[in-house]
C-alpha cells in the first residue's frame, strides 16, 4: 500500500468510525441495548473506543510503510479534535434533525 493510499484509508476509516455511534441504537453497531435510544455517555464511550481503534490501525499502516515515528501530546490532541469534527454529521443527524415519531 502506498503512503497516499494508506493515509486516505485511515482518514475514511476515521470518518466512518466517528459517525457509527450516532447512526444506530446498538452498542458498537452489534449488541442491542434494549432501550429505544442510546444514552449520550454510551455514544461518547463508543467514540473513544473507535478513536483508539483508528489510532491503532493508523500506527499499523505507518509501521507497514517503514519506521513508525514517535508522537507527542499535540498529535493526540489534534487527532482527537479531528475525530470530533468527523463525528459532527452523525451528531447532527441524531440530535439536531427532527425525526418523525414512528
OpenMM code with the backbone's topology and positions (N, CA, C; nanometers):
from openmm import Vec3, app, unit

residues = "UNK UNK UNK UNK UNK UNK UNK UNK UNK UNK UNK UNK UNK UNK UNK UNK UNK UNK UNK UNK UNK UNK UNK UNK UNK UNK UNK UNK UNK UNK UNK UNK UNK UNK UNK UNK UNK UNK UNK UNK UNK UNK UNK UNK UNK UNK UNK UNK UNK UNK UNK UNK UNK UNK UNK UNK UNK UNK UNK UNK UNK UNK UNK UNK UNK UNK UNK UNK UNK UNK UNK UNK UNK UNK UNK UNK UNK UNK UNK UNK UNK UNK UNK UNK UNK UNK UNK UNK UNK UNK UNK UNK UNK UNK UNK UNK UNK UNK UNK UNK UNK UNK".split()
positions = [
    Vec3(0.0847, -0.1160, 0.0000),
    Vec3(0.0000, 0.0000, 0.0000),
    Vec3(0.0898, 0.1230, 0.0000),
    Vec3(0.0596, 0.2174, -0.0847),
    Vec3(0.1395, 0.3396, -0.0900),
    Vec3(0.1062, 0.4300, 0.0286),
    Vec3(0.1907, 0.5279, 0.0511),
    Vec3(0.1691, 0.6197, 0.1633),
    Vec3(0.0405, 0.6988, 0.1448),
    Vec3(0.0129, 0.7388, 0.0225),
    Vec3(-0.1086, 0.8162, -0.0045),
    Vec3(-0.2337, 0.7310, 0.0170),
    Vec3(-0.2327, 0.6082, -0.0328),
    Vec3(-0.3474, 0.5196, -0.0151),
    Vec3(-0.3674, 0.4854, 0.1322),
    Vec3(-0.2593, 0.4637, 0.2047),
    Vec3(-0.2698, 0.4349, 0.3473),
    Vec3(-0.3276, 0.5516, 0.4247),
    Vec3(-0.2851, 0.6721, 0.3900),
    Vec3(-0.3393, 0.7912, 0.4548),
    Vec3(-0.4872, 0.8089, 0.4297),
    Vec3(-0.5280, 0.7909, 0.3042),
    Vec3(-0.6707, 0.8031, 0.2730),
    Vec3(-0.7524, 0.6939, 0.3392),
    Vec3(-0.6969, 0.5740, 0.3488),
    Vec3(-0.7669, 0.4648, 0.4164),
    Vec3(-0.7936, 0.4996, 0.5625),
    Vec3(-0.6944, 0.5524, 0.6312),
    Vec3(-0.7101, 0.5871, 0.7729),
    Vec3(-0.8090, 0.7027, 0.7883),
    Vec3(-0.8055, 0.8008, 0.7000),
    Vec3(-0.8995, 0.9131, 0.7076),
    Vec3(-1.0428, 0.8668, 0.6858),
    Vec3(-1.0651, 0.7830, 0.5852),
    Vec3(-1.2004, 0.7327, 0.5592),
    Vec3(-1.2487, 0.6410, 0.6720),
    Vec3(-1.1580, 0.5613, 0.7278),
    Vec3(-1.1939, 0.4775, 0.8424),
    Vec3(-1.2328, 0.5638, 0.9618),
    Vec3(-1.1592, 0.6711, 0.9860),
    Vec3(-1.1913, 0.7622, 1.0962),
    Vec3(-1.3267, 0.8289, 1.0743),
    Vec3(-1.3560, 0.8687, 0.9524),
    Vec3(-1.4852, 0.9300, 0.9211),
    Vec3(-1.6005, 0.8332, 0.9462),
    Vec3(-1.5842, 0.7094, 0.9036),
    Vec3(-1.6890, 0.6091, 0.9260),
    Vec3(-1.7044, 0.5763, 1.0746),
    Vec3(-1.5938, 0.5571, 1.1434),
    Vec3(-1.5995, 0.5211, 1.2858),
    Vec3(-1.6508, 0.6356, 1.3719),
    Vec3(-1.6256, 0.7595, 1.3323),
    Vec3(-1.6737, 0.8731, 1.4107),
    Vec3(-1.8252, 0.8862, 1.4038),
    Vec3(-1.8857, 0.8467, 1.2937),
    Vec3(-2.0303, 0.8599, 1.2784),
    Vec3(-2.1064, 0.7354, 1.3208),
    Vec3(-2.0385, 0.6238, 1.3332),
    Vec3(-2.1049, 0.4977, 1.3673),
    Vec3(-2.1818, 0.5019, 1.4995),
    Vec3(-2.1310, 0.5620, 1.6067),
    Vec3(-2.2098, 0.5637, 1.7310),
    Vec3(-2.3397, 0.6426, 1.7205),
    Vec3(-2.3506, 0.7341, 1.6257),
    Vec3(-2.4669, 0.8208, 1.6178),
    Vec3(-2.5728, 0.7731, 1.5190),
    Vec3(-2.5400, 0.6802, 1.4317),
    Vec3(-2.6369, 0.6401, 1.3290),
    Vec3(-2.7098, 0.5110, 1.3624),
    Vec3(-2.6807, 0.4507, 1.4773),
    Vec3(-2.7531, 0.3301, 1.5161),
    Vec3(-2.7780, 0.3314, 1.6660),
    Vec3(-2.8638, 0.2405, 1.7109),
    Vec3(-2.9000, 0.2339, 1.8525),
    Vec3(-2.8410, 0.1108, 1.9206),
    Vec3(-2.7450, 0.0456, 1.8569),
    Vec3(-2.6808, -0.0725, 1.9144),
    Vec3(-2.5427, -0.0381, 1.9663),
    Vec3(-2.4967, -0.1128, 2.0648),
    Vec3(-2.3636, -0.0925, 2.1200),
    Vec3(-2.2615, -0.1487, 2.0215),
    Vec3(-2.1712, -0.0640, 1.9739),
    Vec3(-2.0709, -0.0979, 1.8725),
    Vec3(-2.1347, -0.1553, 1.7462),
    Vec3(-2.2558, -0.1110, 1.7158),
    Vec3(-2.3319, -0.1489, 1.5966),
    Vec3(-2.3655, -0.2974, 1.5917),
    Vec3(-2.3503, -0.3687, 1.7039),
    Vec3(-2.3749, -0.5124, 1.7044),
    Vec3(-2.4698, -0.5540, 1.8171),
    Vec3(-2.4444, -0.5075, 1.9384),
    Vec3(-2.5144, -0.5559, 2.0575),
    Vec3(-2.6377, -0.4699, 2.0853),
    Vec3(-2.7588, -0.5281, 2.0809),
    Vec3(-2.8779, -0.4488, 2.1134),
    Vec3(-2.8808, -0.4146, 2.2627),
    Vec3(-2.9213, -0.2913, 2.2947),
    Vec3(-2.9213, -0.2451, 2.4322),
    Vec3(-3.0551, -0.2636, 2.5022),
    Vec3(-3.1632, -0.2783, 2.4309),
    Vec3(-3.2935, -0.2948, 2.4925),
    Vec3(-3.3616, -0.1628, 2.5231),
    Vec3(-3.2953, -0.0520, 2.5003),
    Vec3(-3.3545, 0.0802, 2.5181),
    Vec3(-3.3876, 0.1366, 2.3809),
    Vec3(-3.4892, 0.2221, 2.3730),
    Vec3(-3.5215, 0.2792, 2.2413),
    Vec3(-3.4113, 0.3717, 2.1882),
    Vec3(-3.3392, 0.4404, 2.2794),
    Vec3(-3.2292, 0.5282, 2.2382),
    Vec3(-3.1097, 0.5083, 2.3300),
    Vec3(-2.9920, 0.5107, 2.2705),
    Vec3(-2.8684, 0.5010, 2.3493),
    Vec3(-2.8471, 0.6307, 2.4251),
    Vec3(-2.8014, 0.6220, 2.5500),
    Vec3(-2.7644, 0.7454, 2.6208),
    Vec3(-2.6402, 0.8092, 2.5578),
    Vec3(-2.6244, 0.9396, 2.5789),
    Vec3(-2.5127, 1.0116, 2.5187),
    Vec3(-2.3782, 0.9608, 2.5696),
    Vec3(-2.3703, 0.9238, 2.6974),
    Vec3(-2.2416, 0.8792, 2.7521),
    Vec3(-2.1977, 0.7482, 2.6873),
    Vec3(-2.2920, 0.6637, 2.6446),
    Vec3(-2.2567, 0.5405, 2.5739),
    Vec3(-2.2001, 0.5746, 2.4363),
    Vec3(-2.2633, 0.6705, 2.3698),
    Vec3(-2.2131, 0.7138, 2.2387),
    Vec3(-2.0723, 0.7723, 2.2510),
    Vec3(-2.0497, 0.8508, 2.3570),
    Vec3(-1.9181, 0.9099, 2.3784),
    Vec3(-1.8133, 0.8025, 2.4078),
    Vec3(-1.8497, 0.7021, 2.4877),
    Vec3(-1.7572, 0.5918, 2.5161),
    Vec3(-1.7245, 0.5147, 2.3883),
    Vec3(-1.8251, 0.4915, 2.3048),
    Vec3(-1.8005, 0.4248, 2.1767),
    Vec3(-1.7063, 0.5076, 2.0894),
    Vec3(-1.7253, 0.6387, 2.0886),
    Vec3(-1.6399, 0.7261, 2.0087),
    Vec3(-1.4949, 0.7185, 2.0551),
    Vec3(-1.4736, 0.7114, 2.1861),
    Vec3(-1.3373, 0.6989, 2.2390),
    Vec3(-1.2752, 0.5659, 2.1980),
    Vec3(-1.3519, 0.4580, 2.2061),
    Vec3(-1.3005, 0.3265, 2.1662),
    Vec3(-1.2680, 0.3257, 2.0170),
    Vec3(-1.3558, 0.3851, 1.9356),
    Vec3(-1.3286, 0.3917, 1.7919),
    Vec3(-1.2064, 0.4789, 1.7623),
    Vec3(-1.1849, 0.5852, 1.8402),
    Vec3(-1.0656, 0.6689, 1.8239),
    Vec3(-0.9398, 0.5854, 1.8479),
    Vec3(-0.9417, 0.5057, 1.9533),
    Vec3(-0.8265, 0.4202, 1.9827),
    Vec3(-0.8061, 0.3148, 1.8737),
    Vec3(-0.9154, 0.2607, 1.8218),
    Vec3(-0.9073, 0.1615, 1.7143),
    Vec3(-0.8475, 0.2224, 1.5871),
    Vec3(-0.8950, 0.3397, 1.5493),
    Vec3(-0.8422, 0.4066, 1.4295),
    Vec3(-0.6951, 0.4428, 1.4501),
    Vec3(-0.6601, 0.4846, 1.5712),
    Vec3(-0.5198, 0.5143, 1.6004),
    Vec3(-0.4316, 0.3916, 1.5861),
    Vec3(-0.4787, 0.2763, 1.6339),
    Vec3(-0.4022, 0.1520, 1.6208),
    Vec3(-0.3862, 0.1134, 1.4739),
    Vec3(-0.4931, 0.1286, 1.3964),
    Vec3(-0.4845, 0.0984, 1.2528),
    Vec3(-0.3878, 0.1952, 1.1844),
    Vec3(-0.3924, 0.3220, 1.2226),
    Vec3(-0.3008, 0.4210, 1.1649),
    Vec3(-0.1559, 0.3888, 1.1955),
    Vec3(-0.1282, 0.3490, 1.3199),
    Vec3(0.0085, 0.3103, 1.3548),
    Vec3(0.0517, 0.1852, 1.2793),
    Vec3(-0.0411, 0.0905, 1.2587),
    Vec3(-0.0076, -0.0310, 1.1839),
    Vec3(0.0238, 0.0022, 1.0376),
    Vec3(-0.0554, 0.0920, 0.9788),
    Vec3(-0.0294, 0.1332, 0.8403),
    Vec3(0.1054, 0.2029, 0.8313),
    Vec3(0.1336, 0.2908, 0.9281),
    Vec3(0.2615, 0.3635, 0.9282),
    Vec3(0.3797, 0.2676, 0.9465),
    Vec3(0.3651, 0.1694, 1.0340),
    Vec3(0.4719, 0.0716, 1.0554),
    Vec3(0.4914, -0.0152, 0.9315),
    Vec3(0.3832, -0.0428, 0.8588),
    Vec3(0.3939, -0.1207, 0.7365),
    Vec3(0.4656, -0.0473, 0.6253),
    Vec3(0.4615, 0.0848, 0.6299),
    Vec3(0.5277, 0.1650, 0.5270),
    Vec3(0.6753, 0.1898, 0.5565),
    Vec3(0.7147, 0.1719, 0.6814),
    Vec3(0.8538, 0.1987, 0.7181),
    Vec3(0.8627, 0.2215, 0.8676),
    Vec3(0.9461, 0.3142, 0.9079),
    Vec3(0.9624, 0.3428, 1.0503),
    Vec3(0.8422, 0.4173, 1.1054),
    Vec3(0.8032, 0.3773, 1.2259),
    Vec3(0.6952, 0.4469, 1.2956),
    Vec3(0.7567, 0.5621, 1.3733),
    Vec3(0.6974, 0.6802, 1.3612),
    Vec3(0.7512, 0.7993, 1.4271),
    Vec3(0.6873, 0.8180, 1.5635),
    Vec3(0.7658, 0.8654, 1.6589),
    Vec3(0.7138, 0.8958, 1.7920),
    Vec3(0.6284, 1.0222, 1.7838),
    Vec3(0.5189, 1.0240, 1.8591),
    Vec3(0.4280, 1.1384, 1.8580),
    Vec3(0.4179, 1.1972, 1.9976),
    Vec3(0.4023, 1.3283, 2.0055),
    Vec3(0.3839, 1.3971, 2.1325),
    Vec3(0.2360, 1.4152, 2.1629),
    Vec3(0.2081, 1.4818, 2.2727),
    Vec3(0.0697, 1.5017, 2.3140),
    Vec3(-0.0073, 1.5871, 2.2140),
    Vec3(0.0634, 1.6741, 2.1402),
    Vec3(-0.0030, 1.7599, 2.0431),
    Vec3(-0.0705, 1.6787, 1.9331),
    Vec3(-0.0035, 1.5723, 1.8908),
    Vec3(-0.0597, 1.4860, 1.7873),
    Vec3(-0.1912, 1.4248, 1.8338),
    Vec3(-0.1943, 1.3757, 1.9562),
    Vec3(-0.3149, 1.3114, 2.0078),
    Vec3(-0.4259, 1.4124, 2.0323),
    Vec3(-0.3920, 1.5337, 2.0741),
    Vec3(-0.4932, 1.6374, 2.0928),
    Vec3(-0.5559, 1.6760, 1.9587),
    Vec3(-0.4726, 1.6898, 1.8566),
    Vec3(-0.5234, 1.7282, 1.7247),
    Vec3(-0.6083, 1.6168, 1.6641),
    Vec3(-0.5635, 1.4917, 1.6744),
    Vec3(-0.6418, 1.3823, 1.6160),
    Vec3(-0.7717, 1.3592, 1.6927),
    Vec3(-0.7730, 1.3833, 1.8235),
    Vec3(-0.8980, 1.3716, 1.8997),
    Vec3(-0.9971, 1.4791, 1.8545),
    Vec3(-0.9481, 1.6006, 1.8341),
    Vec3(-1.0350, 1.7079, 1.7845),
    Vec3(-1.0834, 1.6777, 1.6423),
    Vec3(-0.9972, 1.6201, 1.5613),
    Vec3(-1.0362, 1.5821, 1.4255),
    Vec3(-1.1445, 1.4751, 1.4285),
    Vec3(-1.1347, 1.3821, 1.5218),
    Vec3(-1.2382, 1.2786, 1.5360),
    Vec3(-1.3717, 1.3422, 1.5752),
    Vec3(-1.3690, 1.4429, 1.6617),
    Vec3(-1.4925, 1.5127, 1.6992),
    Vec3(-1.5514, 1.5889, 1.5805),
    Vec3(-1.4666, 1.6485, 1.4983),
    Vec3(-1.5150, 1.7176, 1.3788),
    Vec3(-1.5758, 1.6173, 1.2813),
    Vec3(-1.5116, 1.5031, 1.2646),
    Vec3(-1.5660, 1.3986, 1.1776),
    Vec3(-1.6995, 1.3469, 1.2292),
    Vec3(-1.7230, 1.3508, 1.3607),
    Vec3(-1.8471, 1.2997, 1.4196),
    Vec3(-1.9630, 1.3982, 1.4077),
    Vec3(-1.9369, 1.5197, 1.3643),
    Vec3(-2.0419, 1.6206, 1.3603),
    Vec3(-2.1609, 1.5824, 1.2720),
    Vec3(-2.1435, 1.5247, 1.1518),
    Vec3(-2.2625, 1.4869, 1.0733),
    Vec3(-2.3521, 1.3862, 1.1464),
    Vec3(-2.2931, 1.2873, 1.2117),
    Vec3(-2.3728, 1.1896, 1.2856),
    Vec3(-2.4418, 1.2518, 1.4054),
    Vec3(-2.3718, 1.3391, 1.4774),
    Vec3(-2.4306, 1.4092, 1.5909),
    Vec3(-2.5477, 1.4949, 1.5438),
    Vec3(-2.5287, 1.5650, 1.4331),
    Vec3(-2.6351, 1.6486, 1.3783),
    Vec3(-2.7565, 1.5643, 1.3427),
    Vec3(-2.7333, 1.4513, 1.2795),
    Vec3(-2.8432, 1.3636, 1.2402),
    Vec3(-2.9176, 1.3110, 1.3638),
    Vec3(-2.8452, 1.2742, 1.4668),
    Vec3(-2.9075, 1.2127, 1.5836),
    Vec3(-2.9788, 1.3142, 1.6726),
    Vec3(-2.9195, 1.4311, 1.6938),
    Vec3(-2.9704, 1.5223, 1.7955),
    Vec3(-3.0302, 1.6516, 1.7413),
    Vec3(-2.9952, 1.6950, 1.6235),
    Vec3(-3.0436, 1.8239, 1.5752),
    Vec3(-3.1478, 1.8158, 1.4653),
    Vec3(-3.1572, 1.7031, 1.3960),
    Vec3(-3.2576, 1.6848, 1.2912),
    Vec3(-3.3838, 1.6292, 1.3556),
    Vec3(-3.4965, 1.6902, 1.3213),
    Vec3(-3.6232, 1.6442, 1.3761),
    Vec3(-3.6675, 1.5181, 1.2999),
    Vec3(-3.6896, 1.4106, 1.3750),
    Vec3(-3.7323, 1.2836, 1.3144),
    Vec3(-3.8809, 1.2631, 1.3394),
    Vec3(-3.9458, 1.1971, 1.2472),
    Vec3(-4.0874, 1.1649, 1.2650),
    Vec3(-4.1027, 1.0610, 1.3748),
    Vec3(-4.2089, 1.0719, 1.4489),
    Vec3(-4.2395, 0.9709, 1.5513),
    Vec3(-4.2857, 0.8440, 1.4807),
    Vec3(-4.2225, 0.7325, 1.5160),
    Vec3(-4.2603, 0.6075, 1.4474),
    Vec3(-4.3422, 0.5187, 1.5366),
] * unit.nanometer
topology = app.Topology()
chain = topology.addChain("A")
for resn in residues:
    res = topology.addResidue(resn, chain)
    for name in ("N", "CA", "C"):
        topology.addAtom(name, app.Element.getBySymbol(name[0]), res)
